[in-house]
Structures are given as C-alpha cells and as structure tokens.
Amino acid sequence: MNSAQVQRAKQAVRERVWDLLEREGAAPSGVAGHIPDFVGSDVAAIRLTQHTAWQAAHVVKAVPDLAQLPVRVRALEDGKHLYMASPKLATEKPFFYLDPASLAVPPLEAAAHRSAAKFGQPVDLDEMPPIDLVVCGSVAVNRDGVRLGKGAGYADVEVALLQEAGLMSPHTLIATTVHSLQVVDEALPDTEHDFRVDLVITPDETFPCEPRRPRTGIIWEQLTPEFISAIPALVRRSQAGNGS
C-alpha cells in the first residue's frame, strides 16, 4: 500500500473502534478523534502497577490523555519521577517534569492534562534522565504490539526524540492501557516510523507483545516541513544537521 492507502486503512480501523466503544458503552460519546477515555481505565492502571516493569521503574514518561490519568496519578503516588509532553511538543522545552517529592498539590490535581504546565518544570531532552517505562495511549492495538493512535503523529515523534537522545535503551518497555474492545485480532497497518508497544494492559488482562522490534529515531523524509517547523525540538535538530 502507498502512504495514502495506509492512512485510509488506519482511519477505517480507528472509526470502527470508536464506534464500537460508544455503542457498547465502554467510552463516553464523542471519543472520535481522540485517545478514548475508556471504562475501567483505573482498573487497567492498577494492573499496570502490579507488573514488574512498573515496580522496577523510577522514571516514567506518560502521555497526557485522560485515559492515562490514573496511570499518572499512581506514578506520583508511588514516588516515581513523571514526565509528560507539552501539547503538540510546541514549546521550546517539550516536556514537563513532575517531581513527586516537591508537589504542592495532590497527585490527582498535578497529573491532570492541563495542570502539567502549572505544576511541572519545563525540561529539554538534555535535562532528562534515562526513561525506565513509557506509557502511551492507543485507539487500537493488536497482540503483535502494533498500535494506532489518533493519527496526529506526535506520540511517534516523542518516542523517536527520546530514542535519538539516548534516553531509551533496548530494555525500556513501552506499555499501553486500553479497553479490551480496543484489542483487535487482525493485522494493523504499520509503517517504519510507527513504534510498537511491548506490553498491553486492559482491565481484564495483561500481555506482552513479542517479538520486540528495534526502535528508530526521527525519519526526516517522512516529516513535512510544516510539521517540523511547528516543533522547536525538531527545528533545532534539523538545524544542527540531523535533518535531511
């Protein structure tokens, strides 16, 4: 399939899953176009905290989506150093650091999507420690670890930036928390720049995805000039000679 066909195939799966979640009452209405805030996200977060990868992690990078709010709250409650990306990576320092030891508000308030800029410290990649665990959201995922986000591409760039900065090792797990209806049995469209997840957690089960695929950094030829210019971290890397 060419690029346009891949994008159409991905979108067809997204729309099917969004419709299914709403029809079955597994997510609120209006989830189309978003990472769905699914019923049982708090239970999935608890399951994640029971995994050895979580228990061994000191530094967690989590997405700001509402579905992963319970994960972010548990990270702070468990004393983990939490990093969240700024909206669309559009700030000069693309991540916010939340230090559980110095928060002036409860974890539930600090971990909210719109609170990171208020209570977190803006940091650049060279100010971050190695990441032990990445937690992402998904619209759909299969048991091979192929995931579909909402289609904007920012999650892939986040992982690629962390990878290029040497903040992720081959042992760093990427986990996603989803509703069981978001786990599909079919093959999903997958391109070179799409990262795969290593661990899937639903309210009902936890399963690893094998074999793990090597991760890539930024694939510049697959980014438009407009996309690059909107993300300062990409602009700097491009100007430094890392871009094409």
Summary of the structure (lengths in Angstrom):
residues: 244
radius of gyration: 17.1
end to end distance: 24.4
largest distance: 51.1
contacts: 785
relative contact order: 0.16
helix: 39%
strand: 16%
